[in-house]
Amino acid sequence: MTDELAKQVRKIIAETFNVDEGEIANETTADDVDGWDSLAHTILMVRLQRNLNLTIPETLAANSETVGALIEGLRQLRENKS
């Protein structure tokens, strides 16, 4: 498990929603972050794709209920890409 990926994802989430990275935990959901609505979620997914050089499937984007689930899904995408 690479902590680097988790750090990158948390940093991008924090920048997108203008919150401190320390506020973003594996258990964090969209409901926990002010402004994380469907439009902001789409913007976040685009930023993650660009920064991580991945194509995020709609199923992963739509079904990751927590930040931890999103990170794990992205980790699997990276592993499958290699």
SERO-4910 file (N, C-alpha, C, O; in steps of 0.05 Angstrom, whole numbers):
BEGIN
 pado doro    nc1    nc2    nc3   cac1   cac2   cac3    cc1    cc2    cc3    oc1    oc2    oc3
  Met    A     17    -23      0      0      0      0     18     25      0     34     29     18
  Thr    A     15     41    -20     32     65    -22     18     89     -9     -4     96    -17
  Asp    A     32    100     10     22    123     23     22    148      5      7    167      8
  Glu    A     40    147    -15     43    169    -34     17    174    -49      9    198    -52
  Leu    A      4    154    -58    -21    157    -72    -42    170    -54    -56    188    -62
  Ala    A    -44    160    -30    -64    170    -11    -58    200     -5    -77    216     -4
  Lys    A    -32    207     -3    -25    235      2    -33    252    -22    -43    274    -18
  Gln    A    -28    242    -46    -35    257    -70    -65    262    -71    -74    284    -77
  Val    A    -80    241    -67   -109    243    -69   -120    263    -48   -136    280    -54
  Arg    A   -110    260    -23   -119    279     -2   -112    307     -8   -128    326     -3
  Lys    A    -88    311    -20    -80    339    -27    -98    350    -48   -106    373    -47
  Ile    A   -105    334    -68   -122    344    -90   -150    350    -79   -163    369    -87
  Ile    A   -160    332    -62   -187    337    -50   -186    363    -33   -204    380    -36
  Ala    A   -165    366    -17   -163    390      0   -161    416    -17   -174    436    -11
  Glu    A   -146    415    -39   -144    438    -57   -171    444    -71   -179    467    -74
  Thr    A   -184    423    -79   -210    426    -93   -231    439    -76   -246    456    -85
  Phe    A   -231    431    -50   -252    441    -32   -242    462    -12   -257    470      6
  Asn    A   -217    470    -16   -206    491      1   -208    484     31   -217    501     47
  Val    A   -199    460     37   -199    451     65   -171    441     72   -155    437     54
  Asp    A   -165    438     97   -139    428    106   -137    398    100   -157    384    104
  Glu    A   -114    390     91   -111    361     85   -116    344    109   -126    321    106
  Gly    A   -111    354    133   -116    339    157   -145    332    162   -151    315    178
  Glu    A   -163    347    149   -191    342    152   -201    319    134   -224    310    137
  Ile    A   -184    309    117   -191    288     98   -180    262    108   -156    257    107
  Ala    A   -198    244    116   -190    218    126   -202    196    108   -219    202     91
  Asn    A   -194    172    112   -205    150     96   -235    148     99   -249    140     81
  Glu    A   -245    155    122   -274    152    128   -290    176    118   -315    176    119
  Thr    A   -277    197    108   -290    221     99   -308    215     75   -300    200     56
  Thr    A   -332    226     76   -351    223     53   -356    251     42   -349    271     53
  Ala    A   -370    252     19   -377    277      7   -394    294     26   -392    319     26
  Asp    A   -411    281     41   -428    296     60   -413    310     82   -423    328     94
  Asp    A   -388    301     87   -371    313    108   -357    338     99   -346    353    116
  Val    A   -357    344     73   -341    366     62   -360    387     50   -375    380     32
  Asp    A   -358    411     60   -375    433     49   -369    437     19   -346    438     11
  Gly    A   -390    438      3   -387    443    -25   -383    419    -42   -381    421    -67
  Trp    A   -381    395    -30   -377    371    -46   -403    361    -56   -416    343    -45
  Asp    A   -412    374    -78   -437    366    -91   -430    351   -117   -407    345   -123
  Ser    A   -450    346   -134   -445    330   -158   -427    345   -178   -410    332   -191
  Leu    A   -430    371   -181   -413    386   -199   -384    386   -188   -365    381   -204
  Ala    A   -381    391   -163   -354    392   -151   -341    364   -152   -317    361   -156
  His    A   -358    343   -150   -348    316   -152   -336    311   -180   -315    298   -183
  Thr    A   -350    321   -200   -340    318   -228   -314    332   -231   -296    322   -244
  Ile    A   -312    356   -221   -287    372   -222   -265    357   -208   -242    355   -218
  Leu    A   -271    345   -185   -251    330   -170   -241    306   -187   -217    301   -188
  Met    A   -259    292   -199   -252    269   -215   -233    277   -238   -214    263   -244
  Val    A   -239    299   -251   -222    309   -273   -195    316   -262   -174    309   -275
  Arg    A   -193    329   -240   -167    336   -228   -152    311   -220   -128    310   -224
  Leu    A   -165    292   -209   -151    267   -202   -141    253   -227   -118    244   -227
  Gln    A   -157    252   -248   -148    240   -273   -123    254   -284   -104    240   -292
  Arg    A   -124    280   -284   -101    295   -295    -76    292   -278    -54    287   -289
  Asn    A    -79    294   -252    -56    293   -234    -44    265   -232    -20    261   -228
  Leu    A    -61    245   -233    -52    217   -230    -48    203   -256    -39    180   -257
  Asn    A    -54    216   -278    -52    204   -305    -66    178   -307    -56    158   -316
  Leu    A    -91    178   -298   -109    155   -299   -136    162   -312   -144    186   -311
  Thr    A   -149    143   -323   -177    146   -331   -194    133   -310   -192    109   -306
  Ile    A   -210    149   -297   -227    138   -275   -254    129   -287   -269    146   -297
  Pro    A   -260    104   -284   -286     94   -295   -309    107   -279   -306    113   -255
  Glu    A   -331    111   -293   -354    123   -280   -363    107   -256   -372    119   -236
  Thr    A   -361     81   -257   -369     64   -234   -353     70   -209   -364     71   -187
  Leu    A   -327     74   -212   -310     81   -190   -317    109   -179   -319    113   -155
  Ala    A   -320    128   -198   -326    155   -190   -353    157   -175   -355    171   -156
  Ala    A   -372    142   -184   -399    143   -173   -403    126   -148   -420    132   -131
  Asn    A   -388    104   -145   -393     85   -124   -374     86   -101   -377     70    -82
  Ser    A   -354    103   -101   -335    105    -79   -347    123    -58   -348    148    -60
  Glu    A   -358    111    -37   -372    125    -16   -354    140      3   -363    159     16
  Thr    A   -329    131      6   -310    145     24   -285    151      9   -280    140    -13
  Val    A   -269    169     20   -243    175      9   -226    150      8   -211    145    -12
  Gly    A   -227    134     29   -211    109     29   -219     90      6   -201     78     -6
  Ala    A   -245     88      1   -254     71    -21   -244     82    -48   -236     66    -66
  Leu    A   -244    108    -51   -234    121    -75   -204    115    -79   -195    108   -100
  Ile    A   -189    119    -57   -160    114    -58   -155     85    -66   -138     79    -83
  Glu    A   -169     66    -54   -165     38    -60   -172     32    -89   -158     17   -102
  Gly    A   -193     44    -99   -201     40   -127   -179     51   -146   -173     39   -166
  Leu    A   -169     75   -139   -147     87   -155   -122     70   -154   -108     67   -174
  Arg    A   -117     59   -131    -93     41   -128    -96     17   -146    -76      9   -159
  Gln    A   -119      5   -147   -124    -18   -165   -121    -10   -194   -110    -25   -210
  Leu    A   -131     13   -201   -128     23   -229    -99     25   -236    -90     17   -258
  Arg    A    -83     37   -218    -54     40   -223    -41     13   -227    -25     10   -245
  Glu    A    -48     -5   -209    -35    -32   -211    -43    -46   -237    -26    -59   -250
  Asn    A    -67    -43   -246    -76    -55   -271    -64    -42   -295    -61    -54   -316
  Lys    A    -57    -16   -292    -46     -1   -314    -17     -9   -319     -7     -8   -342
  Ser    A     -3    -17   -298     26    -24   -300     30    -50   -315     53    -59   -319
***
